[in-house]
């Protein structure tokens, strides 16, 4: 089980940790899990920051299933500027980006890295319909 988790993390490392820091405005990146590629990179619509903040505010707890990353769907990386504070029983950190895990026919979950690059997966109650519409998903 641990080997499978490590393998999944390695596959997504290029998406999650960009190699170069760019001086341009951060972009929302949409990673298609089936193909293993970023399929779209776009400037962040203003509504997306608000939707991410609402999602963070609606965190209900840690995601408890064994495998948080599905075989189908999308990972949507949303840069947050300004960073948003996440404070609950599991983590107390400023998030400069969140990654939404969108799997067909399942509730979305949120992936966040803390200050020490530990990964947390959260369940939340906010509806992502407006985010999906803004990003054409």
C-alpha positions as a Markdown table, in Angstrom:
| # | Residue | x | y | z |
|---|---|---|---|---|
| 1 | Unk | 0.0 | 0.0 | 0.0 |
| 2 | Unk | 2.8 | 2.4 | 0.9 |
| 3 | Unk | 4.6 | 1.7 | -2.4 |
| 4 | Unk | 1.4 | 2.4 | -4.3 |
| 5 | Unk | 1.0 | 5.8 | -2.5 |
| 6 | Unk | 4.7 | 6.7 | -3.2 |
| 7 | Unk | 4.2 | 5.8 | -6.9 |
| 8 | Unk | 1.1 | 8.0 | -7.2 |
| 9 | Unk | 3.0 | 10.9 | -5.5 |
| 10 | Unk | 5.9 | 10.6 | -7.9 |
| 11 | Unk | 3.6 | 10.6 | -11.0 |
| 12 | Unk | 2.1 | 13.9 | -10.0 |
| 13 | Unk | 5.3 | 15.5 | -8.7 |
| 14 | Unk | 5.9 | 17.4 | -11.9 |
| 15 | Unk | 2.4 | 18.8 | -11.8 |
| 16 | Unk | 2.4 | 19.7 | -8.2 |
| 17 | Unk | 5.9 | 21.2 | -7.9 |
| 18 | Unk | 6.7 | 23.4 | -10.9 |
| 19 | Unk | 10.4 | 23.4 | -11.9 |
| 20 | Unk | 10.8 | 27.1 | -12.5 |
| 21 | Unk | 9.3 | 30.2 | -10.8 |
| 22 | Unk | 7.8 | 32.5 | -13.3 |
| 23 | Unk | 7.5 | 36.3 | -13.0 |
| 24 | Unk | 4.2 | 36.2 | -14.8 |
| 25 | Unk | 0.8 | 35.9 | -13.1 |
| 26 | Unk | 0.2 | 32.4 | -11.7 |
| 27 | Unk | -2.1 | 30.3 | -13.7 |
| 28 | Unk | -4.7 | 27.7 | -13.0 |
| 29 | Unk | -3.5 | 24.3 | -14.3 |
| 30 | Unk | -5.8 | 21.5 | -15.2 |
| 31 | Unk | -4.2 | 18.1 | -15.1 |
| 32 | Unk | -6.0 | 15.1 | -16.7 |
| 33 | Unk | -5.4 | 12.0 | -14.7 |
| 34 | Unk | -6.0 | 9.5 | -17.5 |
| 35 | Unk | -3.4 | 11.1 | -19.8 |
| 36 | Unk | -1.0 | 12.2 | -17.1 |
| 37 | Unk | -0.7 | 15.7 | -18.6 |
| 38 | Unk | -1.6 | 19.2 | -18.0 |
| 39 | Unk | -4.4 | 19.8 | -20.6 |
| 40 | Unk | -5.0 | 23.4 | -19.9 |
| 41 | Unk | -3.2 | 26.3 | -18.3 |
| 42 | Unk | -5.2 | 29.6 | -18.0 |
| 43 | Unk | -5.1 | 32.9 | -16.2 |
| 44 | Unk | -7.1 | 32.6 | -13.0 |
| 45 | Unk | -10.5 | 34.1 | -13.3 |
| 46 | Unk | -11.3 | 36.4 | -10.3 |
| 47 | Unk | -14.2 | 34.1 | -9.2 |
| 48 | Unk | -11.9 | 31.1 | -8.8 |
| 49 | Unk | -10.0 | 32.7 | -5.9 |
| 50 | Unk | -13.3 | 33.3 | -4.1 |
| 51 | Unk | -14.5 | 29.8 | -4.8 |
| 52 | Unk | -11.3 | 28.3 | -3.4 |
| 53 | Unk | -11.6 | 30.5 | -0.3 |
| 54 | Unk | -15.2 | 29.3 | 0.2 |
| 55 | Unk | -14.1 | 25.7 | -0.2 |
| 56 | Unk | -11.3 | 26.2 | 2.4 |
| 57 | Unk | -13.8 | 27.8 | 4.8 |
| 58 | Unk | -16.1 | 24.8 | 4.4 |
| 59 | Unk | -13.5 | 22.1 | 5.2 |
| 60 | Unk | -15.3 | 19.4 | 7.3 |
| 61 | Unk | -12.3 | 17.2 | 8.0 |
| 62 | Unk | -9.5 | 15.0 | 6.6 |
| 63 | Unk | -10.3 | 12.7 | 3.7 |
| 64 | Unk | -10.1 | 9.2 | 5.2 |
| 65 | Unk | -10.1 | 6.8 | 2.3 |
| 66 | Unk | -6.9 | 4.9 | 1.5 |
| 67 | Unk | -6.4 | 6.2 | -2.0 |
| 68 | Unk | -7.3 | 9.9 | -2.5 |
| 69 | Unk | -6.2 | 10.1 | -6.1 |
| 70 | Unk | -8.6 | 8.5 | -8.6 |
| 71 | Unk | -7.8 | 6.8 | -11.9 |
| 72 | Unk | -10.1 | 9.2 | -13.8 |
| 73 | Unk | -10.8 | 12.9 | -13.6 |
| 74 | Unk | -8.9 | 16.1 | -13.1 |
| 75 | Unk | -6.5 | 17.8 | -10.7 |
| 76 | Unk | -7.1 | 21.5 | -10.7 |
| 77 | Unk | -4.3 | 23.5 | -9.2 |
| 78 | Unk | -5.4 | 27.0 | -8.1 |
| 79 | Unk | -2.8 | 29.5 | -7.0 |
| 80 | Unk | -4.0 | 31.7 | -4.1 |
| 81 | Unk | -3.0 | 35.3 | -3.9 |
| 82 | Unk | -3.2 | 36.3 | -1.2 |
| 83 | Unk | -2.5 | 33.1 | 0.6 |
| 84 | Unk | -5.4 | 31.7 | 2.7 |
| 85 | Unk | -5.1 | 30.5 | 6.3 |
| 86 | Unk | -6.2 | 26.9 | 7.0 |
| 87 | Unk | -6.6 | 26.2 | 10.6 |
| 88 | Unk | -8.2 | 23.1 | 12.0 |
| 89 | Unk | -7.2 | 20.0 | 14.1 |
| 90 | Unk | -5.0 | 18.6 | 11.3 |
| 91 | Unk | -3.1 | 21.6 | 10.0 |
| 92 | Unk | -2.4 | 25.2 | 10.8 |
| 93 | Unk | -0.8 | 26.8 | 7.7 |
| 94 | Unk | -1.1 | 29.4 | 5.0 |
| 95 | Unk | -2.0 | 27.9 | 1.7 |
| 96 | Unk | -0.6 | 29.6 | -1.4 |
| 97 | Unk | -2.3 | 27.0 | -3.6 |
| 98 | Unk | -4.9 | 24.3 | -3.4 |
| 99 | Unk | -5.5 | 21.3 | -5.7 |
| 100 | Unk | -9.0 | 20.1 | -6.3 |
| 101 | Unk | -9.3 | 16.4 | -7.1 |
| 102 | Unk | -12.3 | 16.1 | -9.4 |
| 103 | Unk | -13.5 | 12.5 | -10.0 |
| 104 | Unk | -16.6 | 11.8 | -12.1 |
| 105 | Unk | -19.7 | 11.0 | -9.9 |
| 106 | Unk | -17.8 | 11.6 | -6.7 |
| 107 | Unk | -17.6 | 14.5 | -4.3 |
| 108 | Unk | -14.5 | 16.6 | -4.9 |
| 109 | Unk | -11.7 | 16.6 | -2.3 |
| 110 | Unk | -9.0 | 19.2 | -1.7 |
| 111 | Unk | -5.2 | 18.7 | -1.6 |
| 112 | Unk | -3.1 | 21.1 | 0.4 |
| 113 | Unk | 0.5 | 21.2 | 1.3 |
| 114 | Unk | 1.6 | 22.7 | 4.7 |
| 115 | Unk | 4.7 | 24.8 | 5.3 |
| 116 | Unk | 6.9 | 21.6 | 5.5 |
| 117 | Unk | 5.4 | 20.2 | 2.2 |
| 118 | Unk | 3.3 | 17.5 | 4.0 |
| 119 | Unk | 0.3 | 16.6 | 2.0 |
| 120 | Unk | -3.2 | 16.8 | 3.4 |
| 121 | Unk | -6.5 | 15.8 | 1.7 |
| 122 | Unk | -9.6 | 17.4 | 2.9 |
| 123 | Unk | -13.4 | 16.9 | 2.5 |
| 124 | Unk | -15.4 | 20.1 | 2.2 |
| 125 | Unk | -19.0 | 21.1 | 1.6 |
| 126 | Unk | -18.8 | 24.0 | -0.8 |
| 127 | Unk | -20.3 | 23.3 | -4.2 |
| 128 | Unk | -17.8 | 23.7 | -7.0 |
| 129 | Unk | -20.3 | 24.4 | -9.8 |
| 130 | Unk | -19.2 | 28.0 | -10.3 |
| 131 | Unk | -15.5 | 27.0 | -10.3 |
| 132 | Unk | -16.2 | 24.2 | -12.9 |
| 133 | Unk | -18.2 | 26.7 | -15.0 |
| 134 | Unk | -15.4 | 29.4 | -14.8 |
| 135 | Unk | -12.8 | 26.8 | -15.9 |
| 136 | Unk | -15.1 | 25.1 | -18.4 |
| 137 | Unk | -15.0 | 21.7 | -16.7 |
